[in-house]
Amino acid sequence: MERVPKGVYTKEFKEEAVKLVTEAGLSVPEVGRRLSLGKSTIEYWVRQARKGSLSDNHGKTSVTAEEMEVNRLRRENAELKMERDILKNRPKGIRLSL
């Protein structure tokens, strides 16, 4: 499975993600799914925002929208490959019920 590069997000992006949790009332896992981010990342940003120390990435370059989309598609592709391999390697006698 390919390793997806670590995302570097702008302060504005982080603030919008935090607003989805704090103001829009969405759950942390739901925001994570919508933004294709890990639950722990969103939780960390919310904690940092509550402390007032949510900041940029300390001089790191920010991720463009295209890079974010590529990373999301890579994660999705890896998941689909894993599902395909599971189905391909199932025992012969087992039928799929849809």
ChimeraX attribute file (.defattr): number of C-alpha atoms within 10 A of each C-alpha:
attribute: neighborCount
match mode: 1-to-1
recipient: residues
	/A:1	10
	/A:2	8
	/A:3	9
	/A:4	12
	/A:5	8
	/A:6	8
	/A:7	14
	/A:8	14
	/A:9	17
	/A:10	16
	/A:11	15
	/A:12	12
	/A:13	11
	/A:14	18
	/A:15	15
	/A:16	12
	/A:17	21
	/A:18	25
	/A:19	16
	/A:20	15
	/A:21	19
	/A:22	15
	/A:23	9
	/A:24	10
	/A:25	10
	/A:26	14
	/A:27	13
	/A:28	21
	/A:29	17
	/A:30	14
	/A:31	20
	/A:32	19
	/A:33	11
	/A:34	10
	/A:35	13
	/A:36	17
	/A:37	16
	/A:38	13
	/A:39	15
	/A:40	12
	/A:41	13
	/A:42	21
	/A:43	16
	/A:44	13
	/A:45	19
	/A:46	21
	/A:47	14
	/A:48	14
	/A:49	17
	/A:50	12
	/A:51	9
	/A:52	9
	/A:53	10
	/A:54	18
	/A:55	15
	/A:56	16
	/A:57	12
	/A:58	6
	/A:59	6
	/A:60	10
	/A:61	12
	/A:62	14
	/A:63	14
	/A:64	13
	/A:65	9
	/A:66	9
	/A:67	13
	/A:68	16
	/A:69	13
	/A:70	13
	/A:71	18
	/A:72	16
	/A:73	13
	/A:74	16
	/A:75	17
	/A:76	13
	/A:77	14
	/A:78	16
	/A:79	13
	/A:80	12
	/A:81	13
	/A:82	13
	/A:83	11
	/A:84	11
	/A:85	11
	/A:86	10
	/A:87	11
	/A:88	10
	/A:89	8
	/A:90	11
	/A:91	8
	/A:92	7
	/A:93	6
	/A:94	7
	/A:95	8
	/A:96	7
	/A:97	4
	/A:98	3
